[in-house]
C-alpha cells in the first residue's frame, strides 16, 4: 500500500474528497468571527451556508482527507489497510492552496479536514497541525476550520492544533467497546475518549478564566467542570458496560455554572449541555481553544446495539463531555466482509432519521433518553417520530391548555417547537389565544390538534384514545418514511402516486377504466 508519488493535484482532490464523503460530522460553524484587516475570510455563528449533493451530504465546506492511507484495518471503512485501492496524500502546502483558491471563488465557506493514519497518530497529527498553522499564519485565513483529532496523538499536538481550529471532532465510531474490538481492532475506547476529555477540559478552563476564574480564584476551576464525569460514575463505561446510575439533571449533580434566568430549549442551558455557554464573553484579539466546541459520530447499523443504547451513549457524551453534536451515519456496506451485516433494504436511513429526531429532543426539548425508550422497548417506532410516540404513551397528560401551560410543558406537545412555544408565551400576555392564532405562529396543527385546547376547547371533537390518534398521525408520517427510505427514487409526480402501497383494484374501477364511465 504505497502512496502514489506521481499524481497531479486535481486527481488527489478527486480521490481524497471521495474518501471523506462517509464522514458526516460537519455542520454549522457555531462561532462568530468578524473579518480583520490583512486577513482573508470570516465566519458566522448562524452557520455556514449549505448546499447539498444528491445523497444529502453537505458540500459547502472543502471536505477532504489529508491522506487515505491508514495503518488500521477497520472492517467498515473504505480506506482500510487491506483494501486494494489507489493511495495518495496531500502536502500541507497543497491543502492551503486548495482552500484559498476555493474560498476566493466562493465555492466554499471553510475547511473540513480529516485523515487516515499515516505512519503513526503523532506523525499524522503533526501534518494536520502544520497545515492549519500555514493557513492561519502564512495565508492569513480567518474562515471556519473543522479538523479531526487523531486518537492516540500526543496531548501537546492536540492542544496546539486546537488553538488554530474552530471545531474539533473525534469519532466514537461505534457505541460499545465490544463493537470496536470486533470491527475496528486497532482502536480502543480509551484512545478515543482521552482527546475528547482533553478538548472538553481545555474549553472549560478557558471559559472559567473568561468568567473571572483562573489564578485569581485559586488556580483551579470548579469541581463541577473538572470532575463531573468522576462524580457521575465515570461517564462512559470504558468497555460499554456498567452505565452510570442515570446521572440525570435530577440526580443532584451540579452541571456547569450558568447565568440565572435560562430556560429549557435555549442554546445556552443545561438542557443543551453541548453548547458553549460562554461564547458571547469571548474577547477579540487572540485565538481561543476550539471556540466552536467538539463533536463526534456514531455508525448506525454496523453492530447490533439498539436505539436505546445509542441515545444513552449520546446523552452521556452530551452531559459528561460537553459535546456540541453527536452525528449519526447510516451504515453503508462498502467492503465485502463476513463480520459486516447484510443490508437487503439498503442503509438504515429511517433509523438514522429517528435518532436525529431523538437527539434534537435531548438537546433542545429537555427530554431524557429513558423517557423516550427503555430496555423493554429498545427501538423507535418507524411510523411515528419520537415526540409523537412519547405523547401517545403519556395521554394522561393531554390535552394541554395553551393559555396556561408552562414553557416546558408546551415543548412536549407534538407540533410545537422552541420558536412557537416562545411565541405563545409572549402572545398570551396580550390575551387568550385560539387555533387560528397558533397557526399564524407556526404551530403544526395537523399534529398538535390532538394534544391542545384553547380556552378549554379542542380544534375538532377528538377521542383521546391512543389507537385513534396513532392512526391519524401514522397516515401523515407514512409519506415522510417513504420519502426517506426511497430518497434515490426519482419519478414524475402523479395524482395517482400510491407511494408503493398496493391494494386490489375494485370491480367498479375496472369497469370505469374499460368504458370511460365515471
Backbone torsions as a table, in degrees:
resi	resn	phi	psi	omega
1	UNK	NA	77.1	-178.5
2	UNK	-98.2	142.8	175.6
3	UNK	-70.4	135.1	179.8
4	UNK	-75.4	116.6	-176.5
5	UNK	-75.7	-43.2	-175.5
6	UNK	-90.1	91.7	-179.6
7	UNK	-153.8	131.8	-178.7
8	UNK	-78.3	167.3	-173.6
9	UNK	-63.6	-36.6	-179.6
10	UNK	-65.0	-39.5	178.8
11	UNK	-69.5	-38.3	174.9
12	UNK	-61.0	-42.8	-179.5
13	UNK	-62.7	-40.8	179.7
14	UNK	-61.9	-45.0	-176.9
15	UNK	-71.0	-45.0	-172.3
16	UNK	-82.1	-22.4	172.1
17	UNK	-77.2	-35.6	176.2
18	UNK	-65.8	-37.3	179.8
19	UNK	-69.9	-17.4	-178.1
20	UNK	-93.9	-3.5	-170.4
21	UNK	-70.7	-17.3	-178.0
22	UNK	-85.8	-4.7	177.5
23	UNK	-95.1	113.2	-175.5
24	UNK	-97.5	4.4	-174.3
25	UNK	-78.0	55.9	170.7
26	UNK	-140.1	137.1	-176.2
27	UNK	-156.0	-152.1	-178.1
28	UNK	-59.9	154.0	-173.4
29	UNK	-68.4	-42.6	-179.9
30	UNK	74.4	9.8	-179.9
31	UNK	-143.2	144.1	179.1
32	UNK	-111.5	134.1	176.7
33	UNK	-151.1	121.8	-178.0
34	UNK	-77.1	158.7	175.7
35	UNK	-66.4	148.9	-179.6
36	UNK	-124.0	149.1	178.2
37	UNK	-62.2	131.0	179.7
38	UNK	86.3	0.0	179.3
39	UNK	-123.9	161.5	-174.9
40	UNK	-113.2	122.8	172.9
41	UNK	98.1	166.3	174.6
42	UNK	-154.6	-179.5	176.1
43	UNK	-146.4	149.4	-176.3
44	UNK	-113.5	139.5	179.4
45	UNK	-66.3	-27.0	-179.0
46	UNK	-65.3	-17.2	174.8
47	UNK	120.5	160.3	178.8
48	UNK	-76.6	143.6	177.1
49	UNK	-71.5	117.6	-173.6
50	UNK	-95.5	145.4	159.8
51	UNK	-128.1	160.0	-171.8
52	UNK	-130.4	140.4	174.7
53	UNK	-77.4	175.7	-177.3
54	UNK	-61.4	-28.0	-179.8
55	UNK	-90.4	8.3	176.1
56	UNK	86.9	3.3	-178.3
57	UNK	-81.0	144.1	179.1
58	UNK	-71.9	131.2	179.9
59	UNK	-124.2	15.5	-179.4
60	UNK	-78.5	-17.0	173.4
61	UNK	-100.5	151.2	168.6
62	UNK	-73.2	101.3	-170.5
63	UNK	-105.8	105.3	-172.8
64	UNK	-140.8	160.0	166.0
65	UNK	-91.8	144.5	171.8
66	UNK	-69.6	-40.3	174.2
67	UNK	-150.1	150.2	174.4
68	UNK	-102.1	8.7	171.6
69	UNK	-82.0	142.9	-176.9
70	UNK	-150.3	142.1	178.8
71	UNK	-83.5	-12.6	-179.3
72	UNK	-92.0	158.6	-179.8
73	UNK	-122.7	53.2	179.3
74	UNK	-64.5	125.0	-169.5
75	UNK	-66.8	-25.2	-176.9
76	UNK	-90.3	-5.6	-169.7
77	UNK	-98.5	135.0	178.8
78	UNK	-66.6	-24.0	-177.4
79	UNK	-97.4	17.0	-178.8
80	UNK	-58.0	153.1	-173.4
81	UNK	-57.9	-36.9	-173.6
82	UNK	-82.4	-7.7	179.0
83	UNK	-72.4	137.1	177.5
84	UNK	-89.1	92.3	-176.3
85	UNK	-143.0	160.3	179.4
86	UNK	-69.9	129.1	-178.6
87	UNK	-110.8	142.6	176.9
88	UNK	-154.9	174.9	179.6
89	UNK	-154.8	147.0	170.3
90	UNK	-80.9	165.4	163.5
91	UNK	-101.3	159.7	175.9
92	UNK	-53.4	-39.0	-179.8
93	UNK	-64.5	-39.5	-179.7
94	UNK	-66.4	-40.7	177.4
95	UNK	-63.2	-41.4	179.1
96	UNK	-62.6	-46.1	-179.6
97	UNK	-62.4	-44.5	179.3
98	UNK	-60.5	-46.7	-177.7
99	UNK	-60.8	-47.5	-177.6
100	UNK	-66.7	-43.4	-178.9
101	UNK	-67.4	-39.5	177.1
102	UNK	-67.0	-39.1	-179.2
103	UNK	-66.8	-42.7	-179.1
104	UNK	-63.3	-29.5	178.5
105	UNK	-87.4	3.8	178.7
106	UNK	64.0	26.9	175.4
107	UNK	-77.8	-32.3	-173.3
108	UNK	-133.5	165.4	174.6
109	UNK	-111.3	-10.9	-178.5
110	UNK	-177.7	-168.7	-174.1
111	UNK	-123.5	133.9	170.7
112	UNK	-117.2	110.4	-171.9
113	UNK	-118.6	115.0	174.4
114	UNK	-119.1	-177.2	-178.4
115	UNK	-168.5	151.1	162.6
116	UNK	-74.8	176.3	-178.0
117	UNK	-97.7	110.6	-178.2
118	UNK	-98.2	113.6	-179.7
119	UNK	69.8	-59.8	179.9
120	UNK	-159.0	167.0	179.6
121	UNK	-62.9	-42.8	-179.4
122	UNK	-66.4	-40.7	-179.8
123	UNK	-62.7	-43.1	-179.5
124	UNK	-68.7	-43.0	-179.5
125	UNK	-64.6	-33.9	177.1
126	UNK	-64.4	-40.7	177.4
127	UNK	-64.6	-41.4	177.8
128	UNK	-63.9	-40.9	178.1
129	UNK	-62.7	-44.9	178.7
130	UNK	-59.6	-39.6	179.6
131	UNK	-62.2	-49.6	-178.6
132	UNK	-66.9	-36.3	179.2
133	UNK	-62.4	-43.5	179.1
134	UNK	-65.7	-42.7	-179.8
135	UNK	-58.7	-45.2	-175.2
136	UNK	-75.9	-40.0	-169.3
137	UNK	-103.0	-34.9	179.5
138	UNK	-92.2	-42.3	180.0
139	UNK	-92.6	-6.8	175.9
140	UNK	58.2	37.2	-179.5
141	UNK	-80.2	122.2	-176.6
142	UNK	-109.9	8.7	-178.3
143	UNK	-80.1	-172.4	-174.3
144	UNK	-78.7	135.6	176.3
145	UNK	-134.1	125.5	173.3
146	UNK	-114.3	124.3	-176.6
147	UNK	-129.3	148.9	176.1
148	UNK	-84.5	134.2	169.7
149	UNK	-87.2	133.6	-175.7
150	UNK	-88.0	118.1	177.2
151	UNK	-58.2	133.2	-179.0
152	UNK	95.1	-9.5	178.2
153	UNK	-73.2	157.5	-177.2
154	UNK	-67.0	145.2	178.8
155	UNK	-58.0	-31.9	-179.1
156	UNK	-64.6	-41.9	179.0
157	UNK	-67.0	-40.7	179.2
158	UNK	-65.1	-39.8	178.7
159	UNK	-64.3	-47.0	-179.1
160	UNK	-62.3	-40.6	179.2
161	UNK	-68.7	-35.1	-179.3
162	UNK	-62.4	-27.1	178.0
163	UNK	-80.3	-7.4	179.3
164	UNK	-106.7	-21.5	-177.3
165	UNK	-96.0	159.5	171.8
166	UNK	-88.7	-41.9	178.1
167	UNK	-135.4	145.5	173.6
168	UNK	-123.3	151.3	176.8
169	UNK	-141.9	145.5	175.8
170	UNK	-128.7	114.1	-174.7
171	UNK	-73.2	124.0	174.4
172	UNK	-70.4	-25.0	177.7
173	UNK	70.2	-68.6	-176.8
174	UNK	-129.9	147.4	-171.2
175	UNK	-71.7	-16.1	-179.0
176	UNK	-127.5	155.8	176.3
177	UNK	-67.6	-30.8	177.0
178	UNK	-63.2	-41.1	177.8
179	UNK	-64.1	-39.9	176.9
180	UNK	-63.4	-43.2	-179.2
181	UNK	-62.5	-34.3	-177.5
182	UNK	-78.0	-45.3	-172.2
183	UNK	-105.5	-19.6	179.9
184	UNK	-135.5	69.3	-171.5
185	UNK	-61.7	-19.0	179.9
186	UNK	-83.5	-9.2	-176.7
187	UNK	-110.6	151.7	177.1
188	UNK	-132.4	155.6	178.5
189	UNK	-60.2	-38.5	-178.0
190	UNK	-63.3	-42.8	-179.9
191	UNK	-64.7	-31.7	-179.1
192	UNK	-77.7	-41.8	-175.5
193	UNK	-76.9	-24.5	-178.0
194	UNK	-61.9	-52.7	177.3
195	UNK	-66.7	-28.8	177.2
196	UNK	-63.6	-42.8	177.6
197	UNK	-66.7	-38.8	179.7
198	UNK	-61.9	-44.7	179.5
199	UNK	-64.0	-42.9	-180.0
200	UNK	-60.2	-46.1	-177.5
201	UNK	-70.0	-34.7	177.0
202	UNK	-62.7	-42.6	177.5
203	UNK	-65.8	-41.2	-177.8
204	UNK	-64.5	-44.0	178.6
205	UNK	-62.2	-43.9	179.7
206	UNK	-61.9	-43.2	-179.9
207	UNK	-67.8	-37.1	178.2
208	UNK	-65.3	-39.0	176.1
209	UNK	-64.2	-36.9	178.8
210	UNK	-66.0	-27.0	179.4
211	UNK	-86.9	3.1	178.2
212	UNK	102.9	9.7	178.0
213	UNK	-84.1	-144.5	177.8
214	UNK	85.1	-148.7	-174.3
215	UNK	-56.7	-37.7	-178.4
216	UNK	-69.5	-14.3	-178.3
217	UNK	-105.5	15.9	179.0
218	UNK	104.4	-0.2	175.3
219	UNK	79.8	11.7	-178.6
220	UNK	-139.0	133.7	177.9
221	UNK	-86.5	164.1	-168.1
222	UNK	-56.9	149.7	178.7
223	UNK	-60.6	-32.1	-180.0
224	UNK	-64.0	-23.1	176.7
225	UNK	-91.7	-40.6	-171.5
226	UNK	-81.3	-43.7	-170.5
227	UNK	-115.9	27.1	-175.9
228	UNK	-58.9	-45.9	-175.8
229	UNK	-66.9	-36.1	179.5
230	UNK	-66.4	-39.2	-179.8
231	UNK	-71.3	-15.8	-179.3
232	UNK	-102.7	10.8	176.9
233	UNK	98.4	17.0	174.1
234	UNK	96.2	6.2	177.3
235	UNK	67.2	-134.5	177.9
236	UNK	-68.7	127.0	177.0
237	UNK	-63.2	135.3	-173.3
238	UNK	-62.5	-22.5	-179.0
239	UNK	-119.4	22.1	176.2
240	UNK	76.5	10.4	-179.9
241	UNK	-125.7	172.4	174.7
242	UNK	64.0	50.9	-179.3
243	UNK	-59.5	149.1	174.0
244	UNK	-60.2	155.6	-170.3
245	UNK	-77.2	48.7	-179.3
246	UNK	103.6	-60.9	176.2
247	UNK	54.4	33.4	-174.4
248	UNK	-84.1	177.5	178.3
249	UNK	-66.0	-14.4	-179.6
250	UNK	-93.1	0.3	-173.1
251	UNK	-82.4	-4.0	-179.6
252	UNK	93.3	-8.2	178.4
253	UNK	-77.5	130.9	-178.7
254	UNK	-79.9	134.5	173.7
255	UNK	-89.3	-168.9	179.9
256	UNK	-56.9	141.4	176.5
257	UNK	-64.0	126.9	-176.7
258	UNK	-119.2	150.3	174.0
259	UNK	-59.7	152.4	-178.2
260	UNK	-69.8	157.0	173.1
261	UNK	85.3	16.1	180.0
262	UNK	-84.5	154.6	-177.1
263	UNK	-126.4	157.7	173.8
264	UNK	-59.7	139.0	175.5
265	UNK	91.9	-12.6	175.3
266	UNK	-81.2	158.3	-170.6
267	UNK	-76.1	-4.9	-175.7
268	UNK	-131.6	50.6	-177.7
269	UNK	-128.9	170.8	175.5
270	UNK	-64.9	-22.0	176.5
271	UNK	-70.8	-17.7	176.7
272	UNK	-130.4	68.4	-172.7
273	UNK	-65.3	-11.1	179.0
274	UNK	-78.4	-4.4	-180.0
275	UNK	-90.0	147.9	176.0
276	UNK	-83.8	101.2	-171.4
277	UNK	-75.4	-10.3	-177.8
278	UNK	-102.9	6.0	-176.0
279	UNK	-53.1	-41.4	-179.5
280	UNK	-65.0	-16.8	-177.0
281	UNK	-87.9	-4.8	-177.0
282	UNK	-69.9	130.7	178.8
283	UNK	-83.3	166.5	177.5
284	UNK	-98.4	165.5	175.3
285	UNK	103.6	-11.7	175.2
286	UNK	-147.0	157.7	-176.0
287	UNK	-88.4	140.8	-177.7
288	UNK	-104.3	161.7	-178.5
289	UNK	-81.7	113.5	177.5
290	UNK	43.0	62.1	-174.0
291	UNK	-63.3	-24.6	179.1
292	UNK	-93.1	7.9	175.9
293	UNK	79.6	-171.4	-177.0
294	UNK	-124.6	159.7	179.9
295	UNK	-139.9	175.0	177.2
296	UNK	-150.0	176.7	-178.4
297	UNK	-141.5	141.0	174.0
298	UNK	-124.2	141.9	178.2
299	UNK	-86.4	132.4	-176.4
300	UNK	-102.3	117.8	173.1
301	UNK	100.9	-3.7	178.9
302	UNK	-78.9	-27.0	178.1
303	UNK	-128.6	163.2	-168.7
304	UNK	-80.8	13.5	-179.6
305	UNK	-61.1	146.5	-179.9
306	UNK	-81.2	168.9	174.9
307	UNK	-60.7	-38.2	179.7
308	UNK	-60.3	-43.6	178.8
309	UNK	-62.7	-41.1	-176.7
310	UNK	-67.9	-41.4	-179.7
311	UNK	-76.0	-25.7	172.5
312	UNK	-65.6	-40.7	176.4
313	UNK	-63.1	-45.3	179.6
314	UNK	-61.0	-43.4	179.6
315	UNK	-61.5	-42.4	178.1
316	UNK	-63.7	-38.0	178.6
317	UNK	-66.0	-42.3	178.9
318	UNK	-63.6	-43.1	-173.7
319	UNK	-79.4	-34.7	-173.0
320	UNK	-102.6	-18.4	-177.9
321	UNK	-123.4	3.4	175.0
322	UNK	54.1	41.9	180.0
323	UNK	-71.6	148.8	172.5
324	UNK	-75.4	-48.5	-176.2
325	UNK	-144.2	145.5	163.7
326	UNK	-111.0	121.1	179.2
327	UNK	-98.0	148.3	179.9
328	UNK	-120.3	131.5	-177.3
329	UNK	-123.4	114.8	178.1
330	UNK	-59.7	131.1	-176.2
331	UNK	-64.2	128.5	176.3
332	UNK	-114.7	122.5	-177.6
333	UNK	-79.9	96.0	-178.7
334	UNK	-99.2	-10.7	179.6
335	UNK	-122.8	147.2	176.0
336	UNK	-90.6	97.9	-175.1
337	UNK	-140.1	135.5	-176.2
338	UNK	-67.4	-22.7	179.8
339	UNK	-84.0	-8.5	179.0
340	UNK	-90.4	142.7	-178.8
341	UNK	-70.8	147.9	173.4
342	UNK	-75.3	150.3	-177.9
343	UNK	-126.7	74.1	-178.6
344	UNK	-62.2	-28.3	179.0
345	UNK	-100.1	8.9	-178.1
346	UNK	86.1	-178.2	179.5
347	UNK	-56.6	142.7	-178.4
348	UNK	-75.4	69.3	-175.0
349	UNK	-68.3	-37.6	180.0
350	UNK	-67.2	-38.5	176.5
351	UNK	-63.6	-43.0	175.5
352	UNK	-57.3	-42.9	-179.8
353	UNK	-61.5	-44.2	179.2
354	UNK	-64.3	-37.4	178.4
355	UNK	-65.9	-39.5	175.6
356	UNK	-63.2	-41.1	178.2
357	UNK	-62.3	-43.4	178.7
358	UNK	-65.8	-39.0	177.9
359	UNK	-59.9	-39.3	177.5
360	UNK	-62.7	-39.2	178.7
361	UNK	-65.0	-37.5	178.3
362	UNK	-65.9	-40.4	-172.1
363	UNK	-85.5	-33.9	-172.1
364	UNK	-115.4	-20.7	-170.4
365	UNK	-113.0	4.7	175.2
366	UNK	76.5	12.9	177.3
367	UNK	-78.4	159.7	171.9
368	UNK	-118.4	154.7	-176.2
369	UNK	-58.0	-40.1	-177.3
370	UNK	-69.7	-15.3	174.2
371	UNK	-79.6	-31.2	-175.7
372	UNK	-84.5	-38.8	-178.4
373	UNK	-141.2	173.8	178.3
374	UNK	-153.4	175.3	177.7
375	UNK	-62.9	-34.0	179.4
376	UNK	-77.2	-24.9	-179.2
377	UNK	-131.1	77.6	-165.2
378	UNK	-85.0	-10.8	-174.9
379	UNK	-127.3	152.3	-177.9
380	UNK	-74.5	152.2	174.7
381	UNK	-70.6	122.4	-177.4
382	UNK	-72.5	-16.4	-176.5
383	UNK	-98.3	-9.8	-179.6
384	UNK	-133.9	142.7	176.1
385	UNK	-70.3	155.5	-173.3
386	UNK	-57.5	-33.4	-178.6
387	UNK	-69.5	-45.4	176.8
388	UNK	-62.9	-41.4	-179.3
389	UNK	-62.5	-42.2	177.6
390	UNK	-64.0	-43.6	-178.8
391	UNK	-62.2	-39.7	179.8
392	UNK	-65.5	-29.4	178.7
393	UNK	-85.7	-2.0	179.6
394	UNK	-133.6	46.6	-178.5
395	UNK	-66.1	-14.8	177.7
396	UNK	-63.5	-19.7	179.4
397	UNK	-95.0	3.1	-177.3
398	UNK	-123.8	158.6	0.6
399	UNK	-76.6	157.8	-179.3
400	UNK	-99.9	135.2	177.5
401	UNK	-82.9	115.9	-174.6
402	UNK	-59.6	-36.7	-172.9
403	UNK	-82.0	-2.9	-179.3
404	UNK	-130.3	-21.2	-173.2
405	UNK	-65.8	146.4	177.3
406	UNK	-79.5	173.4	-173.7
407	UNK	-62.2	-44.8	-179.0
408	UNK	-62.6	-36.8	178.6
409	UNK	-69.4	-42.1	179.2
410	UNK	-60.7	-37.3	-178.7
411	UNK	-63.6	-21.4	-177.5
412	UNK	-91.4	2.5	178.3
413	UNK	-85.8	123.0	176.0
414	UNK	-55.9	136.2	-178.7
415	UNK	93.8	-9.8	178.1
416	UNK	-107.7	128.2	176.7
417	UNK	-109.8	-175.6	-177.9
418	UNK	-61.6	-47.0	-178.0
419	UNK	-64.8	-46.3	-177.9
420	UNK	-67.2	-34.3	177.2
421	UNK	-64.8	-40.2	178.0
422	UNK	-66.7	-39.5	179.0
423	UNK	-63.9	-37.2	177.9
424	UNK	-63.3	-46.1	179.9
425	UNK	-59.9	-39.6	-179.2
426	UNK	-73.1	-41.5	-173.6
427	UNK	-72.9	-34.1	-175.0
428	UNK	-74.0	-7.5	173.3
429	UNK	-67.6	-23.7	-178.2
430	UNK	-93.5	-9.5	-179.6
431	UNK	157.1	171.9	-178.9
432	UNK	-68.0	144.6	-179.5
433	UNK	-101.6	149.1	173.5
434	UNK	-124.9	179.9	-173.8
435	UNK	-64.7	-38.3	173.9
436	UNK	-59.0	-35.3	176.5
437	UNK	-63.8	-41.4	-179.5
438	UNK	-64.4	-39.6	179.6
439	UNK	-62.4	-39.5	178.8
440	UNK	-65.8	-26.6	-179.4
441	UNK	-82.6	-5.0	179.1
442	UNK	97.6	9.5	177.7
443	UNK	-69.9	133.3	178.9
444	UNK	-83.2	90.8	-173.4
445	UNK	-68.4	-21.7	177.7
446	UNK	-59.2	-28.8	175.6
447	UNK	-101.1	-42.3	-172.7
448	UNK	-69.6	-24.0	-174.8
449	UNK	-60.4	-23.3	-179.8
450	UNK	-84.3	-9.5	-172.3
451	UNK	-126.1	5.0	-175.4
452	UNK	-127.1	151.0	166.2
453	UNK	-129.3	149.4	173.4
454	UNK	-118.6	115.5	-176.1
455	UNK	54.6	39.1	175.6
456	UNK	85.4	-1.0	-177.1
457	UNK	-116.3	141.6	175.4
458	UNK	-85.9	162.4	-178.6
459	UNK	-63.1	-44.6	173.7
460	UNK	-138.6	154.6	177.5
461	UNK	-61.5	121.7	-175.8
462	UNK	-135.5	138.1	173.2
463	UNK	-77.7	128.1	176.1
464	UNK	-81.1	76.9	-176.0
465	UNK	-132.2	131.6	-174.6
466	UNK	-59.8	-45.9	-177.0
467	UNK	-66.4	-40.0	-179.3
468	UNK	-65.6	-50.0	-177.6
469	UNK	-66.2	-39.1	178.8
470	UNK	-60.7	-41.0	178.6
471	UNK	-61.1	-39.6	179.2
472	UNK	-69.1	-42.2	-177.6
473	UNK	-72.5	-36.0	-179.3
474	UNK	-63.9	-33.3	177.0
475	UNK	-60.1	-37.2	178.9
476	UNK	-76.4	-34.8	-176.7
477	UNK	-77.9	-22.3	-174.9
478	UNK	-61.2	-42.2	179.8
479	UNK	-63.8	-41.1	179.5
480	UNK	-62.6	-43.7	179.8
481	UNK	-62.8	-41.1	179.4
482	UNK	-64.6	-41.6	-179.7
483	UNK	-62.1	-39.6	-178.6
484	UNK	-68.7	-46.6	-176.9
485	UNK	-71.8	-23.1	-176.9
486	UNK	-119.5	40.2	-174.7
487	UNK	-67.0	-17.7	179.6
488	UNK	-93.8	2.4	-179.6
489	UNK	-94.3	116.1	-179.8
490	UNK	-115.2	129.9	-178.1
491	UNK	-153.7	161.3	178.2
492	UNK	-66.1	133.6	177.4
493	UNK	-63.9	144.9	-177.6
494	UNK	-141.8	145.8	174.9
495	UNK	-65.4	-18.2	-174.9
496	UNK	-109.4	20.8	-179.7
497	UNK	-67.6	121.1	-178.7
498	UNK	-100.7	4.5	178.5
499	UNK	53.9	37.0	174.7
500	UNK	84.0	0.7	179.3
501	UNK	-84.1	122.5	-178.8
502	UNK	-101.6	143.9	178.2
503	UNK	-151.2	147.8	179.1
504	UNK	-64.6	144.2	179.6
505	UNK	-82.3	127.7	-179.4
506	UNK	-67.4	153.8	-179.6
507	UNK	-61.7	-38.4	-179.9
508	UNK	-62.0	-37.6	179.0
509	UNK	-68.8	-35.6	177.3
510	UNK	-64.0	-43.2	178.9
511	UNK	-64.4	-43.4	-179.7
512	UNK	-61.7	-40.9	179.6
513	UNK	-66.0	-34.6	-177.1
514	UNK	-77.9	-38.0	-173.9
515	UNK	-98.5	-20.8	-175.9
516	UNK	84.4	-1.5	179.6
517	UNK	-80.8	136.0	179.3
518	UNK	-86.9	NA	NA
